[in-house]
C-alpha cells in the first residue's frame, strides 16, 4: 500500500499527466482503470481496448435508472460503491475537488475477477491523486487568467515602457 501511494505521489510531483497516473494504477493493480465524468462517460482509461470499454459502458448504462422520457437518471455519488453486472463488476469512487464531485475513478473487473480486500483503499488513494491533479490544473488555469487580466489592465493604462516589452509579455502569456 505504501509503495502504491509513493508511486502515485512521485508521478504527481513530477508533473505527469492524468493518463500517466491512470496507467500507473492499472500497471500496479493489473485491472482496468478509468476516469469518468459525472455522466459516467469514460475520459481516460487503461487496461482495455476501446471496443471493450464501449461494451462495458453500454452494459453499465443499461443498469442505470431511466426517467419516463427515456433519459438516464444520474445520481451524484459521494462514497465508494460496487456494481455487479453480467460481463463485469465495478468499484467506483468519486473524485472530489473543493468539496464537489467532478467525476469518478472506476476499477473494472472482467469475467471472473473479484474485488480484493485492499481495492477500496487503492481506489480511494487513486481518487485523491486524481483530485490533486485536477486541483493543480484548476489552480494553474485560474492563475493564468489572473495574469492575463493584469496584462490587459496594464495595456489599457499604457504602463508598458516599450512595444517590445509588451509583445514579450503577451507572448509569455500565450496571447
C-alpha positions, -999 to +999 in steps of 0.1 A: +000+000+000+028+024+009+047+016-023+015+023-043+010+056-025+046+066-031+044+058-068+013+080-072+028+108-052+060+107-073+040+108-106+021+138-093+051+157-081+069+151-114+041+168-132+028+138-151-005+137-169-037+121-156-032+095-183+002+085-168-014+083-133-042+061-146-016+038-164+004+037-132-026+025-112-035+000-139+000-015-140+003-017-103-030-035-098-035-053-131-071-043-136-089-019-159-089+017-145-110+046-159-116+082-151-152+091-159-172+123-159-204+129-139-224+111-165-200+081-163-186+087-197-150+075-199-125+103-203-093+083-196-088+046-194-060+020-192-061-018-194-087-024-221-093-016-258-117+010-269-141-018-281-140-035-247-146-001-229-176+005-252-191-028-243-186-022-205-200+013-209-232+001-227-238-026-201-233-001-173-257+024-190-284-003-192-282-007-155-289+030-148-324+041-140-344+059-168-370+086-164-403+083-182-390+103-211-361+078-216-333+100-202-308+084-179-310+094-143-275+101-129-272+104-092-243+121-076-224+096-055-202+108-027-190+074-015-174+043-029-199+018-043-199-015-062-219-025-092-222-062-103-232-067-139-233-097-162-199-092-180-181-072-154-180-057-119-172-021-110-157-004-079-164+033-082-154+062-061-159+099-066-131+124-074-138+153-051-122+187-056-130+216-033-160+197-018-175+190-053-177+157-071-161+163-105-160+127-118-153+092-108-125+067-108-135+032-116-119-002-113-134-027-137-132-064-131-139-085-161-153-120-161-145-139-130-122-113-115-132-104-080-126-074-057-096-078-034-096-068+002-074-037-004-090-024-036-112+000-016-080+016-001-063+016-035-092+033-053-095+059-026-058+067-029-061+069-066-091+092-063-071+115-041-042+115-066-067+124-094-082+151-073-048+166-066-040+165-103-073+183-112-069+208-084-035+217-097-048+221-132-077+243-119-053+265-099-029+268-128-057+279-151-071+304-126-036+319-121-031+323-158-065+341-162-055+365-134-022+372-151-039+378-184-064+402-167-035+421-152-017+422-186-048+437-202-052+462-174-016+473-179-022+476-216-053+498-210-034+520-186-004+522-210+020+510-184+045+493-207+077+513-214+081+498-249+062+478-275+089+451-272+083+446-235+045+445-242+049+419-270+073+398-249+048+397-220+020+389-244+040+361-259+049+347-225+012+346-216+003+329-249-017+359-262 
